[in-house]
Amino acid sequence: MAPRVSAVLLALLFVAFPAASAATPVAAAPSEPAAQPTAAQELASENTTFQVQLHPDGDARWRVVERFDLTDENDTRAFERLGETFVAGNTEENALVEFQTASDGAASATGRDMELRDINREYVVDDGQGRLVLSFNWTNFAAVSGSQLRLEDAFYTQSGTWLTNLAAGQSLVISPPQGYVLTNSPQNSYIDNGDLRIDGSPTTRFERGDLDIVYDGGRNPNSTGTGTGTDQGPIQDGGFPLWGGLGILLVLGVVAALLYMNESDEFPAVGGSTTDSDDGDTPSAPASTTAGGESADEIDVELLSDEERVERLLTQNGGRMKQARIVKETGWSNAKVSQLLSSMDEDDRIDKLRIGRENLISFPDEDVTEIED
């Protein structure tokens, strides 16, 4: 059972956004015995979800949903009274000022004009559960660059970050616009029905750069509007787009055909091989080899461009590799590989997917839902 609270959403935000609420004075402990808590103060908050629905223009629709278990009629009546004062917006349960402080701090840090619009408060009682819901539009929340949406600096302020932690029972859920693909995600996050999710714990802390979240809409130029994110691309839970599967089958078919056509050249038999001519009597000449023992028909990697070398490595490794392995295989510096892969990603020759502290490199539309260690 979660701890009992009196100022429901406001107390919640003191936990989630200490930087924003640090200026709020704390009353001194009373010298007389404290009054007995009211029924509303005895309600127990079970969990809270911060839902962020992104839009292609960078705006985001926020919904802060706090849930309560209502065990009997007394709990239900107490919650209804709490809900009425919450909807009225004239009690300490009104946490909008905390988000406004966060918005002002992020606007100052990023230089983007930000504003909270279309504010709505509601409460719901349904099947033994009560919910307080605060929703609003946060303009210019994400940085827009071409077809990319980047969220990292949206959590910045001049003095650090306004979202410093998620407590146990709190979750941050981010939904992309329809057709957008997640290309970079933070540690301790996972995909839940197409949405990026981070569940809080006593040790969940955030610093600058920890919430570097990037979506790319250029993979599906025909997509329009917003959605829940269930069609966002290869990394998702519970399904894979049909077009993605067909694309992979086509790529695999082409690769298999090329390997079959070049099998005799790429993998010559030791000591040469013979094939029957029309009359079956004429042996073929043994395969020529270089001084190093390699077939003369093999590709000289020194003649390939850097991009072609990366693509050749990907083909040899099933279409996907970790960036660190590419550095090891090529012998290039980390900086050169990082710059090269970023350029190839912009040209849609490869895809880069951030997994924890590593990058997974793959051909476009490669199935990376089952990532090997």
Secondary structure in CASP SS format (residue, H / E / C, confidence):
PFRMAT SS
TARGET T0000
AUTHOR 0000-0000-0000
METHOD secondary structure of the structure
MODEL  1
M C 1.00
A C 1.00
P C 1.00
R E 1.00
V C 1.00
S C 1.00
A C 1.00
V H 1.00
L H 1.00
L H 1.00
A H 1.00
L H 1.00
L H 1.00
F H 1.00
V H 1.00
A H 1.00
F C 1.00
P H 1.00
A H 1.00
A H 1.00
S H 1.00
A C 1.00
A C 1.00
T C 1.00
P C 1.00
V C 1.00
A C 1.00
A C 1.00
A C 1.00
P C 1.00
S C 1.00
E C 1.00
P C 1.00
A C 1.00
A C 1.00
Q C 1.00
P C 1.00
T C 1.00
A C 1.00
A C 1.00
Q C 1.00
E C 1.00
L C 1.00
A E 1.00
S E 1.00
E E 1.00
N E 1.00
T E 1.00
T E 1.00
F E 1.00
Q E 1.00
V E 1.00
Q E 1.00
L E 1.00
H C 1.00
P C 1.00
D C 1.00
G C 1.00
D C 1.00
A E 1.00
R E 1.00
W E 1.00
R E 1.00
V E 1.00
V E 1.00
E E 1.00
R E 1.00
F E 1.00
D E 1.00
L C 1.00
T C 1.00
D C 1.00
E H 1.00
N H 1.00
D H 1.00
T H 1.00
R H 1.00
A H 1.00
F H 1.00
E H 1.00
R H 1.00
L H 1.00
G H 1.00
E H 1.00
T H 1.00
F H 1.00
V H 1.00
A H 1.00
G C 1.00
N C 1.00
T C 1.00
E C 1.00
E C 1.00
N C 1.00
A C 1.00
L H 1.00
V H 1.00
E H 1.00
F H 1.00
Q H 1.00
T H 1.00
A H 1.00
S H 1.00
D H 1.00
G H 1.00
A H 1.00
A H 1.00
S H 1.00
A H 1.00
T H 1.00
G C 1.00
R C 1.00
D C 1.00
M C 1.00
E C 1.00
L E 1.00
R E 1.00
D E 1.00
I E 1.00
N E 1.00
R E 1.00
E E 1.00
Y E 1.00
V E 1.00
V E 1.00
D E 1.00
D C 1.00
G C 1.00
Q E 1.00
G E 1.00
R E 1.00
L E 1.00
V E 1.00
L E 1.00
S E 1.00
F E 1.00
N E 1.00
W E 1.00
T C 1.00
N C 1.00
F C 1.00
A C 1.00
A E 1.00
V E 1.00
S E 1.00
G C 1.00
S C 1.00
Q E 1.00
L E 1.00
R E 1.00
L C 1.00
E H 1.00
D H 1.00
A H 1.00
F H 1.00
Y E 1.00
T E 1.00
Q C 1.00
S C 1.00
G E 1.00
T E 1.00
W C 1.00
L C 1.00
T C 1.00
N E 1.00
L C 1.00
A C 1.00
A C 1.00
G C 1.00
Q E 1.00
S E 1.00
L E 1.00
V E 1.00
I E 1.00
S E 1.00
P C 1.00
P C 1.00
Q C 1.00
G C 1.00
Y C 1.00
V E 1.00
L E 1.00
T E 1.00
N E 1.00
S C 1.00
P C 1.00
Q C 1.00
N C 1.00
S E 1.00
Y E 1.00
I E 1.00
D E 1.00
N C 1.00
G C 1.00
D E 1.00
L E 1.00
R E 1.00
I E 1.00
D E 1.00
G C 1.00
S C 1.00
P C 1.00
T C 1.00
T C 1.00
R E 1.00
F C 1.00
E C 1.00
R C 1.00
G C 1.00
D C 1.00
L C 1.00
D C 1.00
I C 1.00
V E 1.00
Y E 1.00
D E 1.00
G C 1.00
G C 1.00
R C 1.00
N C 1.00
P C 1.00
N C 1.00
S C 1.00
T C 1.00
G C 1.00
T C 1.00
G C 1.00
T C 1.00
G C 1.00
T C 1.00
D C 1.00
Q C 1.00
G C 1.00
P C 1.00
I C 1.00
Q C 1.00
D C 1.00
G C 1.00
G C 1.00
F C 1.00
P C 1.00
L H 1.00
W H 1.00
G H 1.00
G H 1.00
L H 1.00
G H 1.00
I H 1.00
L H 1.00
L H 1.00
V H 1.00
L H 1.00
G H 1.00
V H 1.00
V H 1.00
A H 1.00
A H 1.00
L H 1.00
L H 1.00
Y H 1.00
M H 1.00
N C 1.00
E H 1.00
S H 1.00
D H 1.00
E H 1.00
F C 1.00
P C 1.00
A C 1.00
V C 1.00
G C 1.00
G C 1.00
S C 1.00
T C 1.00
T C 1.00
D C 1.00
S C 1.00
D C 1.00
D C 1.00
G C 1.00
D C 1.00
T C 1.00
P C 1.00
S C 1.00
A C 1.00
P C 1.00
A C 1.00
S C 1.00
T E 1.00
T C 1.00
A C 1.00
G C 1.00
G C 1.00
E C 1.00
S E 1.00
A C 1.00
D C 1.00
E C 1.00
I C 1.00
D C 1.00
V H 1.00
E H 1.00
L H 1.00
L C 1.00
S C 1.00
D H 1.00
E H 1.00
E H 1.00
R H 1.00
V H 1.00
E H 1.00
R H 1.00
L H 1.00
L H 1.00
T H 1.00
Q H 1.00
N C 1.00
G C 1.00
G C 1.00
R E 1.00
M E 1.00
K E 1.00
Q H 1.00
A H 1.00
R H 1.00
I H 1.00
V H 1.00
K H 1.00
E H 1.00
T H 1.00
G C 1.00
W C 1.00
S C 1.00
N H 1.00
A H 1.00
K H 1.00
V H 1.00
S H 1.00
Q H 1.00
L H 1.00
L H 1.00
S H 1.00
S H 1.00
M H 1.00
D H 1.00
E H 1.00
D C 1.00
D C 1.00
R C 1.00
I C 1.00
D E 1.00
K E 1.00
L E 1.00
R E 1.00
I E 1.00
G C 1.00
R C 1.00
E E 1.00
N E 1.00
L E 1.00
I E 1.00
S E 1.00
F C 1.00
P C 1.00
D C 1.00
E C 1.00
D C 1.00
V C 1.00
T C 1.00
E C 1.00
I C 1.00
E C 1.00
D C 1.00
END
